[in-house]
Amino acid sequence: MELSLSLSVIPTEESSLFGIASKSSRKLNRSRRSFDHSVDRGSRFVCSIPPRIPISRSKRCISSSSKRFVPKMAEHDQTSVTMESASGNMIFEPILEEGVFRFDCSGNDRNMAFPSLSFANSKVRDTPLMIHKEPHFIPTFKHLHGQQVVTLKLPIGTSYYGTGEVSGQLERTGKRIFTWNTDAWGYGPGTTSLYQSHPWVLAVLPNGEALGVLADTTRRCEIDLCEESKIKIVAHASYPVITFGPLPSPTAVIVSLSHAIGTVFMPPKWSLGYHQCRWSYESEERVLEIAETFRKKGIPCDVIWMDIDYMDGFRCFTFDKDCFPNPKALVNELHLNGFKAIWMLDPGIKHEEGYFVYDSGSKDDVWIQKVDGKPFVGDVWPGPCVFPDFTQQKTRSWWAKLVKDFVSNGVDGIWNDMNEPAVFKSVTKTMPESNIHIGDSEFGGLQNHSHYHNVYGMLMARSTYEGMKLASQEKRPFVLTRAGFIGSQRYAATWTGDNLSNWEHLHMSLSMVLQLGLSGQPLSGPDIGGFAGNATPTLFGRWMGMGAMFPFCRGHSEKRTNDHEPWSFGEECEQVCRLALLRRYRLIPHIYTLFYVAHTKGTPVATPTFFADPKDPCLRRSENSFLLGPLLVCASTKPVRGSELPHVLPKGIWLCFDFEDSHPDLPTLYLQGGCIIPVGPPLQHVGEANPTDDLSLILALDENGKAEGVIFEDDGDGYGFNRGEYLLTYYVAELHDSLVTVKISKTEGSWSRPKRRLHVQLLVGGGAKLDAWSTDGEVIQLRLPSKLELFNLISASEEQYNIHIENAKKIPELEEASGQKGVELSKTPVELKSGDWLLKVVLGSVVE
């Protein structure tokens, strides 16, 4: 272990902070070490920030001569100062629906609370319901040094999850998390602040019931789960706490949360295919070469991504005239080959007169400002940049119009990166907290950056999403955002940031995707293969095998690393990737249905294995498997072969199956008894699908001989489904006297059933299946064989599986992946003050 020490003595004056040179972006310097804002109190100091300036929520005074902002202290800040010693039980009122309560420290705190930016409708949080029930658990509070400390005690044996985009173990008990959006290149399992903020805890009680706890504040927030059976939340006073439940299951709590923060946007179906990205494909010729190779090698792919090098000098909304001279023609050619194109847009706008984006933004006065009223200028990729103030409606409209015009170039989707916001040459890796956002009144009015920092990325994604909707009412927007807040799933998908090409990050990617799903963001995934460093063939193949089962599926790699396309690691790895992605495309009817239900009902898409049996404590720390609805995916995330790892299966019936594609480096699939999932044909891209294609149903009967499932079908894009232009089909199966009958129980939507064949595959154990064919819409019957015939069928299937695994072309074992080293980032914010100075110390341990 190598120890690194960073010491800075920094004047509290804003102008002095800009003189500190520290490269903070993930891409600016591949060899630098990233640190966040927090360190362990017992052994480390932290990189802190200039003192905050309290700002009034609705008023600002500007001197006509100096244009300097003179913020006033908010009334609730004054109240908190006078209540330093206040403590006690929080007061409550029911909101939203039965089982949901809002807690405040006092009636005055309730009246003075800032508007909610996490709720889809802030008024819902502020409107009490006439329900005469009391909560099962009541938090206590105390005020200490301007902070509100909330404590909630729960039964011994409670397990904690959620907390959004966090690294490390799945079960969060014993951890401390800080919600402060941070450019966290090189994060490790102990990093406490990543790119997104979700001040949310999902507590699973010993009896399998669940309780959700939301700290409804945009400010930096500490979530302390270090003490068993206790949740402690610390943030700037004052803020409400919302509890959901206890409810019968974790799923019920997440559904209730979605009623508050909104559901995931309905993704276009093509976005559920495989995405290929790199920083960067530096010319249109290279982009077309990549696309052509996918088709030539028969590896499924739907999307090619353009990172920052497509721009003219990193200026957003421009194209490099030499390397991307005709983006519309490029996109047209990609479309002809079944590909979509997604392009990056960052918030840092080059500070340059004559650049049309800067000129129009300056004319409309949309930039974030310093306390003196002048636009804040900070370095990002183009050099000196200004930053749009997305807290204002006029700014969001200005940005949306730029996006609308940008989409006319054939843009299919937009990638918002660096929107924590990341700023180079800043010891905090972002802009000063004293910067000023004008702020719409429904957001909280004029505030400093400390108030709006965590929602900046979400508001940018919202503006981008709205701009894409302006461009076309017939296409659903697809936006990917790096920074986010709880509620950002309404506008954008996300990924787990700048991970590393090593086994630890492969293992962590599973729990990170699941935590995002448990925090209301179901459309997420990691950079498959790792962003920084060079994956080995085994690592990449294993990562693709698991990543192909994640809700969002994208390969992405850093500049100056080796090529990380599926064919870049040899013939054996290429075949594993091909099998993994063909498997994903066969399952897209199931995954797309899960997203429709998530969009309309608020249910999660990918969940931890314990969701199958929340009462079983043995499942609560299972980290090598996860659920896609009733489909259990068991994957090896360690260097050993997947087939050598034991799988912890939930209680009940779980039947394994494959598509005659089993491989030691691919996950094992199980279907829960009582369930039916829809499966389509193997495709090269989503656009190849036809409504008349054969539809397959894979089903597993429960102990009562019954099963049910559903498939959602529509155009795959647009909003016709909101007008009833879809087909939702519910299938049921039932066993009577050795005869299994499969039929449609009900349908929804105005679409007529396509004329197609229906293939029913009944799992009977050991990977064996019984097959029957008919026309979709007709009743299908399968007769079970005798016990002896069934035994022989299962034995033959298991023998065939073993032969298939033995003969599979295994990926050669090479040296360990040469991924970048990670950094154990700091844990607890500490400010050491002396007069007009702050002492900033960061101590981090480098992880091999």
Secondary structure, 3 states (H helix, E strand, C coil): CEEEEEEEEEECCHHHHCCCCCCCCCCCCCCCCCCCCCECCCCCCCCCCCCCCCCCCCCCCECCCCCCECCCCCHHHHHHHHCCCCEEECEEEEECCCCEEEEECCHHHHHHCCCCCCCCCHHHHCCECCCCCCCCCCCEEEEECCEEEEEEECCCCCEEEECCCCCCCCCCCCCEEEECCCCCCCECCCCCCCCEECCEEEEECCCCCEEEEEECCCCCEEEECCCCCEEEEEEECCCCEEEEEEECCHHHHHHHHHHHHCCCCCCCHHHHCEEECCCCCCCHHHHHHHHHHHHHHCCCCCEEEECHHHCECCECCCCCCCCCCCHHHHHHHHHHCCCEEEEEECCCEECCCCCHHHHHHHHHCCECECCCCCECCEEECCEEEECECCCCHHHHHHHHHHHHHHHCCCCCEEEECCCCCCCECCCCCCCCCCCEECCCHHHCCCEEHHHHHHHHHHHHHHHHHHHHHHHCCCCCCCEEECCEECCHHHCCEEECCCCECCHHHHHHHHHHHHHHHHCCCCCEECEECCCEEECCHHHHHHHHHHHCCCCCEEECCCCCCCCCCHHHHCHHHHHHHHHHHHHHHHHHHHHHHHHHHHHHHCCCCEEEHHHHCCCCHHHCCCCCEEEECCEEEECCCCCCCHHHCCCCCCCCCEEEECCCCCCCCCCEEEEECCEEEEECCCCCCHHHCCCCCCEEEEEECCCCCEEEEEEEECCCCCCHHHHCCCEEEEEEEEEECCEEEEEEEEEECCCCCCCCEEEEEEEEECCEEEEEEEECCCCEEEECCCHHHHHHHHHHHHHHHHHHHHHCCCCCCCCCCEECCEEECCEECCCEEECCEEEEEEEEEEEC
